[in-house]
Amino acid sequence: MKARLVIIGIDDILRIFQDYAGMTESIPADSKCETLLFNKALMKMALKVSSETWSGPQPPESISFELKRVWGVS
């Protein structure tokens, strides 16, 4: 399989997670990304997110999904 570089903005990643987790409303619409972390050994990504609607620290939330189909855009 041929490898391909994919470039996506941190705010776009947050919007994807908001859409994916939308049924639980766990990520408010006013959320802002502070940091993107990536663990290459575990192949996991983490976003540090803040929101004015949260009162105090929030517990970590895990969002898992598998990409099955990809469309190219120009």
MODELLER restraints for C-alpha pairs under 7 A, 6 or more apart:
rsr = mdl.restraints
at = mdl.atoms
rsr.add(forms.Gaussian(group=physical.xy_distance, feature=features.Distance(at['CA:11:A'], at['CA:33:A']), mean=6.63, stdev=0.5))
rsr.add(forms.Gaussian(group=physical.xy_distance, feature=features.Distance(at['CA:18:A'], at['CA:27:A']), mean=5.72, stdev=0.5))
rsr.add(forms.Gaussian(group=physical.xy_distance, feature=features.Distance(at['CA:28:A'], at['CA:51:A']), mean=6.96, stdev=0.5))
rsr.add(forms.Gaussian(group=physical.xy_distance, feature=features.Distance(at['CA:30:A'], at['CA:51:A']), mean=5.95, stdev=0.5))
rsr.add(forms.Gaussian(group=physical.xy_distance, feature=features.Distance(at['CA:31:A'], at['CA:49:A']), mean=6.34, stdev=0.5))
rsr.add(forms.Gaussian(group=physical.xy_distance, feature=features.Distance(at['CA:31:A'], at['CA:50:A']), mean=5.55, stdev=0.5))
rsr.add(forms.Gaussian(group=physical.xy_distance, feature=features.Distance(at['CA:31:A'], at['CA:51:A']), mean=4.52, stdev=0.5))
rsr.add(forms.Gaussian(group=physical.xy_distance, feature=features.Distance(at['CA:32:A'], at['CA:49:A']), mean=5.60, stdev=0.5))
rsr.add(forms.Gaussian(group=physical.xy_distance, feature=features.Distance(at['CA:32:A'], at['CA:50:A']), mean=5.43, stdev=0.5))
rsr.add(forms.Gaussian(group=physical.xy_distance, feature=features.Distance(at['CA:32:A'], at['CA:51:A']), mean=6.39, stdev=0.5))
rsr.add(forms.Gaussian(group=physical.xy_distance, feature=features.Distance(at['CA:33:A'], at['CA:47:A']), mean=6.59, stdev=0.5))
rsr.add(forms.Gaussian(group=physical.xy_distance, feature=features.Distance(at['CA:33:A'], at['CA:48:A']), mean=5.94, stdev=0.5))
rsr.add(forms.Gaussian(group=physical.xy_distance, feature=features.Distance(at['CA:33:A'], at['CA:49:A']), mean=4.58, stdev=0.5))
rsr.add(forms.Gaussian(group=physical.xy_distance, feature=features.Distance(at['CA:33:A'], at['CA:50:A']), mean=6.54, stdev=0.5))
rsr.add(forms.Gaussian(group=physical.xy_distance, feature=features.Distance(at['CA:34:A'], at['CA:48:A']), mean=5.42, stdev=0.5))
rsr.add(forms.Gaussian(group=physical.xy_distance, feature=features.Distance(at['CA:34:A'], at['CA:49:A']), mean=5.70, stdev=0.5))
rsr.add(forms.Gaussian(group=physical.xy_distance, feature=features.Distance(at['CA:35:A'], at['CA:47:A']), mean=5.74, stdev=0.5))
rsr.add(forms.Gaussian(group=physical.xy_distance, feature=features.Distance(at['CA:35:A'], at['CA:48:A']), mean=5.02, stdev=0.5))
rsr.add(forms.Gaussian(group=physical.xy_distance, feature=features.Distance(at['CA:36:A'], at['CA:46:A']), mean=5.86, stdev=0.5))
rsr.add(forms.Gaussian(group=physical.xy_distance, feature=features.Distance(at['CA:36:A'], at['CA:47:A']), mean=4.71, stdev=0.5))
rsr.add(forms.Gaussian(group=physical.xy_distance, feature=features.Distance(at['CA:36:A'], at['CA:48:A']), mean=6.49, stdev=0.5))
rsr.add(forms.Gaussian(group=physical.xy_distance, feature=features.Distance(at['CA:37:A'], at['CA:45:A']), mean=5.67, stdev=0.5))
rsr.add(forms.Gaussian(group=physical.xy_distance, feature=features.Distance(at['CA:37:A'], at['CA:46:A']), mean=4.94, stdev=0.5))
rsr.add(forms.Gaussian(group=physical.xy_distance, feature=features.Distance(at['CA:37:A'], at['CA:47:A']), mean=6.24, stdev=0.5))
rsr.add(forms.Gaussian(group=physical.xy_distance, feature=features.Distance(at['CA:38:A'], at['CA:44:A']), mean=5.84, stdev=0.5))
rsr.add(forms.Gaussian(group=physical.xy_distance, feature=features.Distance(at['CA:38:A'], at['CA:45:A']), mean=4.36, stdev=0.5))
rsr.add(forms.Gaussian(group=physical.xy_distance, feature=features.Distance(at['CA:38:A'], at['CA:46:A']), mean=6.22, stdev=0.5))
rsr.add(forms.Gaussian(group=physical.xy_distance, feature=features.Distance(at['CA:39:A'], at['CA:45:A']), mean=6.28, stdev=0.5))
